Amino acid sequence: MSDKSHVLSRLPVQSGIVLGILPLPVHFFLPPELSHQLAAITLVLIAGIYVGYAFKDGRIRILLIELTTAITFSAAGLLGINGHPSAIVIALALHGLWDVLHHSLIDTEMPRWYIPFCAAVDWVMAASLLAIWTLVH
């Protein structure tokens, strides 16, 4: 499937906002500890997508960059489920910046629509989880 024919390539930011919001209602109903665990798993999965793109890219330098970054975000998730959930929120926000860096500084081969899509998902989730964990839990 070409980059232009992918359904998300037509409205990447809007799609990212919608897909960033969709899983959030469950956090209202989960106990805080389970909500933190689910968010940490989501963070690790989001970071892992770039590892998949790095393997597809095939360059060792890119693979090392993406693996190191994914491990760093995984560590933030681990910190988040061990009493510091703000680490998850901060990591999601920083992952949005990581997405933006793929436009100019990091040349991992991936569809260009994915970058604004993922940044939108990250920032929506970070802001929403912060609000849920602050106001509801």
mmCIF file of the C-alpha atoms, coordinates in Angstrom:
data_MODEL
# 
_entry.id   MODEL 
# 
loop_
_atom_site.group_PDB 
_atom_site.id 
_atom_site.type_symbol 
_atom_site.label_atom_id 
_atom_site.label_alt_id 
_atom_site.label_comp_id 
_atom_site.label_asym_id 
_atom_site.label_entity_id 
_atom_site.label_seq_id 
_atom_site.pdbx_PDB_ins_code 
_atom_site.Cartn_x 
_atom_site.Cartn_y 
_atom_site.Cartn_z 
_atom_site.occupancy 
_atom_site.B_iso_or_equiv 
_atom_site.pdbx_formal_charge 
_atom_site.auth_seq_id 
_atom_site.auth_comp_id 
_atom_site.auth_asym_id 
_atom_site.auth_atom_id 
_atom_site.pdbx_PDB_model_num 
ATOM 1   C CA . MET A 1 1   ? 0.000   0.000  0.000  1.00 0.00 ? 1   MET A CA 1 
ATOM 2   C CA . SER A 1 2   ? 1.495   3.332  -0.967 1.00 0.00 ? 2   SER A CA 1 
ATOM 3   C CA . ASP A 1 3   ? 1.884   6.174  1.484  1.00 0.00 ? 3   ASP A CA 1 
ATOM 4   C CA . LYS A 1 4   ? -0.825  8.200  -0.290 1.00 0.00 ? 4   LYS A CA 1 
ATOM 5   C CA . SER A 1 5   ? -3.425  5.461  -0.335 1.00 0.00 ? 5   SER A CA 1 
ATOM 6   C CA . HIS A 1 6   ? -3.217  4.677  3.372  1.00 0.00 ? 6   HIS A CA 1 
ATOM 7   C CA . VAL A 1 7   ? -6.384  5.822  5.115  1.00 0.00 ? 7   VAL A CA 1 
ATOM 8   C CA . LEU A 1 8   ? -4.436  7.632  7.853  1.00 0.00 ? 8   LEU A CA 1 
ATOM 9   C CA . SER A 1 9   ? -2.262  9.509  5.362  1.00 0.00 ? 9   SER A CA 1 
ATOM 10  C CA . ARG A 1 10  ? -5.167  11.745 4.352  1.00 0.00 ? 10  ARG A CA 1 
ATOM 11  C CA . LEU A 1 11  ? -5.839  13.121 7.843  1.00 0.00 ? 11  LEU A CA 1 
ATOM 12  C CA . PRO A 1 12  ? -2.926  12.069 10.062 1.00 0.00 ? 12  PRO A CA 1 
ATOM 13  C CA . VAL A 1 13  ? -3.336  14.643 12.836 1.00 0.00 ? 13  VAL A CA 1 
ATOM 14  C CA . GLN A 1 14  ? -7.102  14.242 13.047 1.00 0.00 ? 14  GLN A CA 1 
ATOM 15  C CA . SER A 1 15  ? -6.738  10.444 13.012 1.00 0.00 ? 15  SER A CA 1 
ATOM 16  C CA . GLY A 1 16  ? -4.098  10.676 15.735 1.00 0.00 ? 16  GLY A CA 1 
ATOM 17  C CA . ILE A 1 17  ? -6.387  12.785 17.896 1.00 0.00 ? 17  ILE A CA 1 
ATOM 18  C CA . VAL A 1 18  ? -9.254  10.314 17.502 1.00 0.00 ? 18  VAL A CA 1 
ATOM 19  C CA . LEU A 1 19  ? -7.070  7.261  18.116 1.00 0.00 ? 19  LEU A CA 1 
ATOM 20  C CA . GLY A 1 20  ? -5.415  9.009  21.040 1.00 0.00 ? 20  GLY A CA 1 
ATOM 21  C CA . ILE A 1 21  ? -8.813  9.611  22.667 1.00 0.00 ? 21  ILE A CA 1 
ATOM 22  C CA . LEU A 1 22  ? -10.414 6.202  21.969 1.00 0.00 ? 22  LEU A CA 1 
ATOM 23  C CA . PRO A 1 23  ? -8.628  4.149  24.643 1.00 0.00 ? 23  PRO A CA 1 
ATOM 24  C CA . LEU A 1 24  ? -8.841  6.830  27.334 1.00 0.00 ? 24  LEU A CA 1 
ATOM 25  C CA . PRO A 1 25  ? -12.364 6.289  28.744 1.00 0.00 ? 25  PRO A CA 1 
ATOM 26  C CA . VAL A 1 26  ? -11.268 2.992  30.273 1.00 0.00 ? 26  VAL A CA 1 
ATOM 27  C CA . HIS A 1 27  ? -8.863  4.939  32.508 1.00 0.00 ? 27  HIS A CA 1 
ATOM 28  C CA . PHE A 1 28  ? -11.826 6.616  34.225 1.00 0.00 ? 28  PHE A CA 1 
ATOM 29  C CA . PHE A 1 29  ? -13.039 3.243  35.469 1.00 0.00 ? 29  PHE A CA 1 
ATOM 30  C CA . LEU A 1 30  ? -9.778  1.526  36.314 1.00 0.00 ? 30  LEU A CA 1 
ATOM 31  C CA . PRO A 1 31  ? -8.193  1.798  39.730 1.00 0.00 ? 31  PRO A CA 1 
ATOM 32  C CA . PRO A 1 32  ? -5.180  4.136  39.545 1.00 0.00 ? 32  PRO A CA 1 
ATOM 33  C CA . GLU A 1 33  ? -2.630  1.310  39.689 1.00 0.00 ? 33  GLU A CA 1 
ATOM 34  C CA . LEU A 1 34  ? -4.201  -0.519 36.734 1.00 0.00 ? 34  LEU A CA 1 
ATOM 35  C CA . SER A 1 35  ? -4.566  2.729  34.805 1.00 0.00 ? 35  SER A CA 1 
ATOM 36  C CA . HIS A 1 36  ? -0.847  3.401  35.279 1.00 0.00 ? 36  HIS A CA 1 
ATOM 37  C CA . GLN A 1 37  ? -0.022  -0.131 34.136 1.00 0.00 ? 37  GLN A CA 1 
ATOM 38  C CA . LEU A 1 38  ? -2.168  0.170  31.006 1.00 0.00 ? 38  LEU A CA 1 
ATOM 39  C CA . ALA A 1 39  ? -0.614  3.536  30.164 1.00 0.00 ? 39  ALA A CA 1 
ATOM 40  C CA . ALA A 1 40  ? 2.893   2.126  30.675 1.00 0.00 ? 40  ALA A CA 1 
ATOM 41  C CA . ILE A 1 41  ? 2.148   -0.776 28.328 1.00 0.00 ? 41  ILE A CA 1 
ATOM 42  C CA . THR A 1 42  ? 0.764   1.672  25.771 1.00 0.00 ? 42  THR A CA 1 
ATOM 43  C CA . LEU A 1 43  ? 3.906   3.821  26.052 1.00 0.00 ? 43  LEU A CA 1 
ATOM 44  C CA . VAL A 1 44  ? 6.149   0.807  25.462 1.00 0.00 ? 44  VAL A CA 1 
ATOM 45  C CA . LEU A 1 45  ? 4.079   -0.290 22.464 1.00 0.00 ? 45  LEU A CA 1 
ATOM 46  C CA . ILE A 1 46  ? 4.211   3.204  20.963 1.00 0.00 ? 46  ILE A CA 1 
ATOM 47  C CA . ALA A 1 47  ? 7.988   3.352  21.405 1.00 0.00 ? 47  ALA A CA 1 
ATOM 48  C CA . GLY A 1 48  ? 8.340   -0.144 19.951 1.00 0.00 ? 48  GLY A CA 1 
ATOM 49  C CA . ILE A 1 49  ? 6.734   0.840  16.661 1.00 0.00 ? 49  ILE A CA 1 
ATOM 50  C CA . TYR A 1 50  ? 9.840   2.819  15.776 1.00 0.00 ? 50  TYR A CA 1 
ATOM 51  C CA . VAL A 1 51  ? 11.944  -0.277 16.433 1.00 0.00 ? 51  VAL A CA 1 
ATOM 52  C CA . GLY A 1 52  ? 9.870   -2.069 13.817 1.00 0.00 ? 52  GLY A CA 1 
ATOM 53  C CA . TYR A 1 53  ? 10.487  0.751  11.355 1.00 0.00 ? 53  TYR A CA 1 
ATOM 54  C CA . ALA A 1 54  ? 14.200  0.583  12.189 1.00 0.00 ? 54  ALA A CA 1 
ATOM 55  C CA . PHE A 1 55  ? 14.307  -3.125 11.369 1.00 0.00 ? 55  PHE A CA 1 
ATOM 56  C CA . LYS A 1 56  ? 12.537  -2.383 8.109  1.00 0.00 ? 56  LYS A CA 1 
ATOM 57  C CA . ASP A 1 57  ? 15.011  0.442  7.452  1.00 0.00 ? 57  ASP A CA 1 
ATOM 58  C CA . GLY A 1 58  ? 17.899  -1.987 7.954  1.00 0.00 ? 58  GLY A CA 1 
ATOM 59  C CA . ARG A 1 59  ? 20.676  0.403  8.927  1.00 0.00 ? 59  ARG A CA 1 
ATOM 60  C CA . ILE A 1 60  ? 22.512  -0.522 12.130 1.00 0.00 ? 60  ILE A CA 1 
ATOM 61  C CA . ARG A 1 61  ? 22.869  3.126  13.199 1.00 0.00 ? 61  ARG A CA 1 
ATOM 62  C CA . ILE A 1 62  ? 19.121  3.673  12.932 1.00 0.00 ? 62  ILE A CA 1 
ATOM 63  C CA . LEU A 1 63  ? 18.375  0.409  14.723 1.00 0.00 ? 63  LEU A CA 1 
ATOM 64  C CA . LEU A 1 64  ? 20.660  1.380  17.619 1.00 0.00 ? 64  LEU A CA 1 
ATOM 65  C CA . ILE A 1 65  ? 19.093  4.851  17.879 1.00 0.00 ? 65  ILE A CA 1 
ATOM 66  C CA . GLU A 1 66  ? 15.555  3.482  17.884 1.00 0.00 ? 66  GLU A CA 1 
ATOM 67  C CA . LEU A 1 67  ? 16.343  0.605  20.261 1.00 0.00 ? 67  LEU A CA 1 
ATOM 68  C CA . THR A 1 68  ? 18.060  2.925  22.729 1.00 0.00 ? 68  THR A CA 1 
ATOM 69  C CA . THR A 1 69  ? 15.146  5.322  22.603 1.00 0.00 ? 69  THR A CA 1 
ATOM 70  C CA . ALA A 1 70  ? 12.583  2.535  23.037 1.00 0.00 ? 70  ALA A CA 1 
ATOM 71  C CA . ILE A 1 71  ? 14.500  1.241  26.061 1.00 0.00 ? 71  ILE A CA 1 
ATOM 72  C CA . THR A 1 72  ? 14.515  4.748  27.533 1.00 0.00 ? 72  THR A CA 1 
ATOM 73  C CA . PHE A 1 73  ? 10.742  5.080  27.104 1.00 0.00 ? 73  PHE A CA 1 
ATOM 74  C CA . SER A 1 74  ? 10.308  1.586  28.550 1.00 0.00 ? 74  SER A CA 1 
ATOM 75  C CA . ALA A 1 75  ? 12.296  2.674  31.605 1.00 0.00 ? 75  ALA A CA 1 
ATOM 76  C CA . ALA A 1 76  ? 9.917   5.633  31.989 1.00 0.00 ? 76  ALA A CA 1 
ATOM 77  C CA . GLY A 1 77  ? 7.011   3.186  31.874 1.00 0.00 ? 77  GLY A CA 1 
ATOM 78  C CA . LEU A 1 78  ? 8.654   1.066  34.548 1.00 0.00 ? 78  LEU A CA 1 
ATOM 79  C CA . LEU A 1 79  ? 9.221   4.140  36.685 1.00 0.00 ? 79  LEU A CA 1 
ATOM 80  C CA . GLY A 1 80  ? 5.577   5.063  36.123 1.00 0.00 ? 80  GLY A CA 1 
ATOM 81  C CA . ILE A 1 81  ? 4.202   1.775  37.442 1.00 0.00 ? 81  ILE A CA 1 
ATOM 82  C CA . ASN A 1 82  ? 6.517   1.940  40.436 1.00 0.00 ? 82  ASN A CA 1 
ATOM 83  C CA . GLY A 1 83  ? 5.031   5.004  42.045 1.00 0.00 ? 83  GLY A CA 1 
ATOM 84  C CA . HIS A 1 84  ? 5.839   7.790  39.601 1.00 0.00 ? 84  HIS A CA 1 
ATOM 85  C CA . PRO A 1 85  ? 3.004   7.926  37.032 1.00 0.00 ? 85  PRO A CA 1 
ATOM 86  C CA . SER A 1 86  ? 4.058   11.410 35.994 1.00 0.00 ? 86  SER A CA 1 
ATOM 87  C CA . ALA A 1 87  ? 7.010   9.711  34.271 1.00 0.00 ? 87  ALA A CA 1 
ATOM 88  C CA . ILE A 1 88  ? 4.527   8.133  31.844 1.00 0.00 ? 88  ILE A CA 1 
ATOM 89  C CA . VAL A 1 89  ? 2.896   11.477 31.083 1.00 0.00 ? 89  VAL A CA 1 
ATOM 90  C CA . ILE A 1 90  ? 6.272   13.155 30.593 1.00 0.00 ? 90  ILE A CA 1 
ATOM 91  C CA . ALA A 1 91  ? 7.500   10.292 28.410 1.00 0.00 ? 91  ALA A CA 1 
ATOM 92  C CA . LEU A 1 92  ? 4.398   10.449 26.205 1.00 0.00 ? 92  LEU A CA 1 
ATOM 93  C CA . ALA A 1 93  ? 4.890   14.193 25.762 1.00 0.00 ? 93  ALA A CA 1 
ATOM 94  C CA . LEU A 1 94  ? 8.582   13.676 24.985 1.00 0.00 ? 94  LEU A CA 1 
ATOM 95  C CA . HIS A 1 95  ? 7.719   10.907 22.547 1.00 0.00 ? 95  HIS A CA 1 
ATOM 96  C CA . GLY A 1 96  ? 5.684   13.479 20.626 1.00 0.00 ? 96  GLY A CA 1 
ATOM 97  C CA . LEU A 1 97  ? 8.866   15.540 20.346 1.00 0.00 ? 97  LEU A CA 1 
ATOM 98  C CA . TRP A 1 98  ? 10.718  12.391 19.269 1.00 0.00 ? 98  TRP A CA 1 
ATOM 99  C CA . ASP A 1 99  ? 8.152   12.040 16.484 1.00 0.00 ? 99  ASP A CA 1 
ATOM 100 C CA . VAL A 1 100 ? 8.790   15.601 15.342 1.00 0.00 ? 100 VAL A CA 1 
ATOM 101 C CA . LEU A 1 101 ? 12.558  14.983 15.284 1.00 0.00 ? 101 LEU A CA 1 
ATOM 102 C CA . HIS A 1 102 ? 11.935  12.300 12.659 1.00 0.00 ? 102 HIS A CA 1 
ATOM 103 C CA . HIS A 1 103 ? 11.020  15.099 10.240 1.00 0.00 ? 103 HIS A CA 1 
ATOM 104 C CA . SER A 1 104 ? 14.461  16.681 10.362 1.00 0.00 ? 104 SER A CA 1 
ATOM 105 C CA . LEU A 1 105 ? 17.133  14.953 12.448 1.00 0.00 ? 105 LEU A CA 1 
ATOM 106 C CA . ILE A 1 106 ? 16.394  11.231 12.400 1.00 0.00 ? 106 ILE A CA 1 
ATOM 107 C CA . ASP A 1 107 ? 15.958  9.642  9.012  1.00 0.00 ? 107 ASP A CA 1 
ATOM 108 C CA . THR A 1 108 ? 14.400  6.293  9.900  1.00 0.00 ? 108 THR A CA 1 
ATOM 109 C CA . GLU A 1 109 ? 12.580  5.046  6.840  1.00 0.00 ? 109 GLU A CA 1 
ATOM 110 C CA . MET A 1 110 ? 8.856   5.236  7.572  1.00 0.00 ? 110 MET A CA 1 
ATOM 111 C CA . PRO A 1 111 ? 5.710   6.697  6.080  1.00 0.00 ? 111 PRO A CA 1 
ATOM 112 C CA . ARG A 1 112 ? 5.752   10.483 6.463  1.00 0.00 ? 112 ARG A CA 1 
ATOM 113 C CA . TRP A 1 113 ? 2.111   10.537 7.622  1.00 0.00 ? 113 TRP A CA 1 
ATOM 114 C CA . TYR A 1 114 ? 3.058   8.450  10.656 1.00 0.00 ? 114 TYR A CA 1 
ATOM 115 C CA . ILE A 1 115 ? 5.067   11.258 12.250 1.00 0.00 ? 115 ILE A CA 1 
ATOM 116 C CA . PRO A 1 116 ? 2.230   13.801 12.735 1.00 0.00 ? 116 PRO A CA 1 
ATOM 117 C CA . PHE A 1 117 ? -0.182  10.957 13.485 1.00 0.00 ? 117 PHE A CA 1 
ATOM 118 C CA . CYS A 1 118 ? 1.969   9.579  16.300 1.00 0.00 ? 118 CYS A CA 1 
ATOM 119 C CA . ALA A 1 119 ? 2.748   13.038 17.708 1.00 0.00 ? 119 ALA A CA 1 
ATOM 120 C CA . ALA A 1 120 ? -0.986  13.757 17.926 1.00 0.00 ? 120 ALA A CA 1 
ATOM 121 C CA . VAL A 1 121 ? -1.650  10.423 19.668 1.00 0.00 ? 121 VAL A CA 1 
ATOM 122 C CA . ASP A 1 122 ? 1.193   11.024 22.139 1.00 0.00 ? 122 ASP A CA 1 
ATOM 123 C CA . TRP A 1 123 ? 0.209   14.563 23.066 1.00 0.00 ? 123 TRP A CA 1 
ATOM 124 C CA . VAL A 1 124 ? -3.509  13.798 23.356 1.00 0.00 ? 124 VAL A CA 1 
ATOM 125 C CA . MET A 1 125 ? -2.775  10.820 25.578 1.00 0.00 ? 125 MET A CA 1 
ATOM 126 C CA . ALA A 1 126 ? -0.269  12.750 27.721 1.00 0.00 ? 126 ALA A CA 1 
ATOM 127 C CA . ALA A 1 127 ? -2.655  15.649 28.324 1.00 0.00 ? 127 ALA A CA 1 
ATOM 128 C CA . SER A 1 128 ? -5.652  13.381 28.891 1.00 0.00 ? 128 SER A CA 1 
ATOM 129 C CA . LEU A 1 129 ? -3.886  11.028 31.292 1.00 0.00 ? 129 LEU A CA 1 
ATOM 130 C CA . LEU A 1 130 ? -2.550  13.979 33.244 1.00 0.00 ? 130 LEU A CA 1 
ATOM 131 C CA . ALA A 1 131 ? -6.092  15.318 33.569 1.00 0.00 ? 131 ALA A CA 1 
ATOM 132 C CA . ILE A 1 132 ? -7.570  11.930 34.486 1.00 0.00 ? 132 ILE A CA 1 
ATOM 133 C CA . TRP A 1 133 ? -4.906  11.118 37.046 1.00 0.00 ? 133 TRP A CA 1 
ATOM 134 C CA . THR A 1 134 ? -5.043  14.588 38.567 1.00 0.00 ? 134 THR A CA 1 
ATOM 135 C CA . LEU A 1 135 ? -8.785  15.177 38.593 1.00 0.00 ? 135 LEU A CA 1 
ATOM 136 C CA . VAL A 1 136 ? -10.321 11.711 38.785 1.00 0.00 ? 136 VAL A CA 1 
ATOM 137 C CA . HIS A 1 137 ? -7.818  9.566  40.642 1.00 0.00 ? 137 HIS A CA 1 
# 
